Amino acid sequence: MPLFYRKPQPLMPVIHDDVRLTDGDYGFAASTQAVPLAVIEFAAAMRHYPIVFAEGDHFPVAVLGLGQGNGFVDVGRWAEGHYVPAYVRRYPFVFAEAGAQGFALAIDIASERVAFSGGEGAPLFTDGKPTPLTEGAMTFCREFHAAHLQTRAFVEALAAAELLVPRQADARLASGERHQLTGFQVVDPGKFTALADETVIDWHRKGWLALVHHHLASLARWSDLLDRMPGVAKSTAHEPEPADA
């Protein structure tokens, strides 16, 4: 299952006609250390979070915590003035594969915001037709899916150019307890500056050079992230270093 989702179901009026969506907060993300990030979010997210790339599929993520959950959620509220990633904002909606029909809007019926009867919350359907709430969720998820495809093309190019290198980050609490984040990669600045001229021109036209610069600039946010971790002994807190160090 994708992060956060437990029981996503494609929305259909005959099944979900009485389903309503209640108000909620970001408590569902309180224990999450990182969330996926689309390339269209880099410019906004770089100001608040380290942006790194997951090992395996290389998909970019915003790092939100280091061993202690999400440092930007407190009592269900996201830290004021900080960008909330689209992956978080779309929950409990999501696009689900629907065979020959492509993708269909789905909702996590296990979400605490989903109500099945009574007058509480906003309806998803009225007289068998999607409400503005559902139409808005469809538009948001459609745009998110398109951004996902754009992001996939970008990270595939990074991997093909062999720019990504493994890193790890760790910090030690004043109590002596150690927290470590592994399994991520960053762009190697030296390899990036050594790109062939034709690649630089191609990436400039595609807007990918700016994305790499946003990523590299975001790594300065590690110190901010460590500051949000209670009990960290700042003298022993480390920003990312080679994973084999």
C-alpha positions in Angstrom: 0.0 0.0 0.0 1.2 3.6 -0.6 2.2 5.6 2.4 -0.8 6.5 4.7 -3.3 4.3 2.8 -4.8 1.2 4.3 -8.1 0.5 2.4 -8.3 2.6 -0.8 -11.5 2.0 -2.8 -12.4 3.4 -6.3 -15.3 5.8 -5.7 -18.6 4.7 -7.2 -22.0 6.3 -6.5 -23.8 3.0 -6.1 -21.4 2.0 -3.3 -20.3 5.3 -1.8 -23.4 7.4 -2.1 -23.7 7.8 1.6 -20.0 8.4 2.3 -19.1 11.8 3.7 -15.8 13.5 4.4 -15.4 15.2 7.7 -12.8 17.8 8.7 -9.5 16.6 9.8 -5.8 17.5 10.5 -2.4 16.1 9.7 -2.2 13.7 12.6 -2.0 10.8 10.1 1.5 12.0 9.0 2.9 12.5 12.6 5.1 9.4 12.5 6.3 9.8 8.9 10.0 10.7 8.4 9.7 11.3 4.7 7.1 11.8 1.9 7.3 11.6 -1.9 7.8 15.0 -3.6 7.1 15.9 -7.2 9.5 18.1 -9.2 7.0 20.9 -9.4 7.3 21.2 -5.6 11.1 21.5 -5.4 11.2 25.3 -5.5 8.7 25.6 -2.5 10.0 22.5 -0.5 13.7 23.4 -0.7 13.1 26.3 1.7 12.0 24.0 4.5 13.1 20.4 4.0 16.1 18.4 2.7 15.2 16.9 -0.6 16.8 13.5 -1.3 16.3 10.5 -3.5 15.1 7.1 -2.3 17.3 4.1 -3.0 15.8 1.7 -5.5 13.3 3.8 -7.5 15.3 7.1 -6.9 12.0 9.0 -6.3 12.6 12.3 -4.5 11.3 12.7 -1.0 11.1 15.5 1.5 12.8 14.5 4.8 10.6 15.4 7.7 12.3 13.7 10.6 15.3 11.7 11.8 14.3 8.7 13.9 11.6 10.5 15.8 8.8 10.8 13.3 7.6 14.1 11.6 9.2 17.1 13.2 6.7 19.4 11.5 3.5 18.0 12.9 2.4 18.9 16.4 -1.0 17.9 17.7 -2.2 17.4 14.2 -1.1 20.9 13.0 1.6 21.4 10.3 4.3 23.8 11.3 3.1 27.3 10.5 4.7 28.9 7.4 6.1 25.6 6.1 5.1 24.0 2.8 2.9 21.0 3.0 3.8 18.4 0.3 1.1 17.6 -2.2 1.3 13.9 -1.3 0.1 14.8 2.2 -2.6 17.3 1.1 -4.3 14.9 -1.3 -5.0 12.3 1.5 -7.4 10.5 1.8 -7.9 10.6 -2.0 -5.7 8.9 -4.5 -5.7 7.6 -8.1 -6.1 3.8 -8.4 -5.6 1.7 -11.5 -8.9 0.8 -13.1 -8.0 -1.6 -15.9 -8.9 -0.5 -19.4 -10.3 2.8 -17.9 -6.9 3.9 -16.8 -7.1 5.5 -13.4 -10.1 6.2 -11.1 -10.4 8.4 -8.1 -10.3 6.4 -4.9 -10.5 7.1 -1.2 -9.0 5.4 1.8 -12.2 4.3 3.6 -10.0 3.5 6.7 -9.3 7.2 7.1 -10.7 8.8 10.3 -12.2 11.5 8.1 -14.5 9.1 6.3 -18.0 8.8 7.7 -20.5 6.3 6.3 -23.9 7.7 7.5 -25.5 10.6 9.3 -25.2 14.3 8.6 -21.6 14.8 9.6 -19.2 15.9 6.9 -19.5 16.9 3.3 -21.1 14.4 0.8 -19.0 12.9 -2.1 -22.0 12.3 -4.3 -25.5 14.0 -4.6 -28.1 12.2 -6.6 -25.5 9.9 -8.1 -23.3 12.7 -9.3 -19.9 13.9 -7.9 -20.1 16.9 -5.6 -17.7 19.9 -6.1 -15.6 18.3 -3.3 -15.1 15.1 -5.3 -14.6 17.0 -8.6 -11.9 19.0 -6.9 -10.2 15.9 -5.6 -10.3 14.4 -9.1 -8.6 17.5 -10.5 -5.9 17.5 -7.8 -5.1 13.8 -8.2 -5.0 14.1 -12.0 -2.5 16.9 -11.7 -0.5 15.0 -9.1 -0.4 12.0 -11.4 0.9 14.1 -14.3 3.6 15.6 -12.0 4.5 12.1 -10.9 5.2 11.2 -14.5 7.3 14.3 -15.0 9.3 13.4 -11.9 9.9 9.9 -13.0 11.5 11.1 -16.3 13.8 13.4 -14.3 15.0 10.8 -11.8 15.5 8.3 -14.6 17.8 10.8 -16.3 19.7 11.3 -13.0 20.2 7.6 -12.6 21.2 7.1 -16.3 23.9 9.8 -15.9 25.1 8.1 -12.7 24.8 11.3 -10.7 23.3 9.8 -7.5 25.4 8.6 -4.7 24.4 7.0 -1.3 24.4 9.0 1.9 23.3 8.6 5.5 22.4 11.1 8.2 22.6 10.6 11.9 22.3 12.4 15.2 22.9 11.5 18.9 20.6 12.5 21.7 21.9 13.9 24.9 21.0 10.6 26.4 23.4 8.8 24.1 20.6 7.3 21.9 21.5 7.4 18.2 19.1 8.1 15.4 20.1 7.3 11.8 18.5 7.8 8.4 19.8 5.6 5.6 18.6 4.4 2.2 18.7 7.7 0.4 20.9 9.3 -2.3 21.9 12.8 -3.3 23.4 14.3 -6.5 27.2 14.3 -6.5 28.2 17.9 -7.2 31.4 16.9 -8.9 29.7 14.6 -11.3 27.0 17.2 -11.9 29.5 19.8 -13.0 31.3 17.3 -15.2 28.2 16.7 -17.4 28.7 16.8 -21.1 27.8 20.1 -22.8 25.1 18.5 -24.9 23.5 17.1 -21.7 23.7 20.5 -19.9 21.9 22.1 -22.9 19.2 19.4 -23.0 18.6 19.6 -19.2 18.5 23.4 -19.3 15.8 23.3 -21.9 13.8 20.8 -19.9 14.2 22.7 -16.6 16.2 19.9 -15.0 19.3 21.9 -14.2 17.2 24.1 -11.9 15.8 21.1 -10.2 19.3 19.8 -9.4 20.2 23.2 -8.0 17.1 23.2 -5.9 17.9 19.8 -4.5 21.5 20.7 -3.7 20.4 24.0 -2.0 17.9 22.0 0.1 20.6 20.0 1.7 21.4 23.1 3.8 18.1 22.4 5.6 19.5 19.4 7.5 20.6 21.7 10.3 17.1 23.1 10.5 15.7 19.6 10.7 18.1 18.7 13.5 17.0 21.8 15.4 13.4 20.4 15.4 14.5 17.2 17.1 14.1 17.5 20.9 17.1 16.3 22.9 19.6 16.2 20.1 23.1 16.9 21.2 24.0 19.5 18.6 27.7 18.9 18.9 27.2 15.3 17.7 24.6 15.9 15.0 25.8 15.2 11.5 24.6 16.2 8.1 24.6 13.6 5.3 27.9 11.9 4.8 28.9 8.9 2.5 27.0 5.8 3.5 30.2 3.7 3.7 31.9 6.2 6.0 
